[in-house]
Amino acid sequence: MYYKLKKGVLRDLTEKAIKKAGTFRKLAKEMKTSKTAVYRYKNEIVHISDKNLAELERILNIKINQE
């Protein structure tokens, strides 16, 4: 399943995760996804999958409300 988050939310989450991980490459490795996917999430080009959203939540130690 894919989630469409409100405008700016996915960008903010991705930027916080990049800052915490250090770089795009390190975040992609920690999330077990491609650098392209991280770039697309940061620029809100695509919707995020439930697996990758769970990984972002785990990295940031937060829980996203599904409303």
Secondary structure, DSSP 8 states (H G I E B T S, - for coil): -EE---TTHHHHHHHHHHHHHSSHHHHHHHHTS-HHHHHHHHTT-S-EEHHHHHHHHHHHT------
